[in-house]
């Protein structure tokens, strides 16, 4: 399945229910980091979270 790209994190969360649920299930510090990275797709958001968790 090809990942859809949006205009940024705000558009992604507004338009994609899976992304919305994933984002709001994250702890607040991860939400802040993903928001700052302005992920434009679900895959991009997952990559951001995986990278941050790898740094912990």
Secondary structure, DSSP 8 states (H G I E B T S, - for coil): ------SSHHHHHHH-HHHHHHHHHS-HHHHHHHHHHT--SHHHHHHHHHHHHHH-
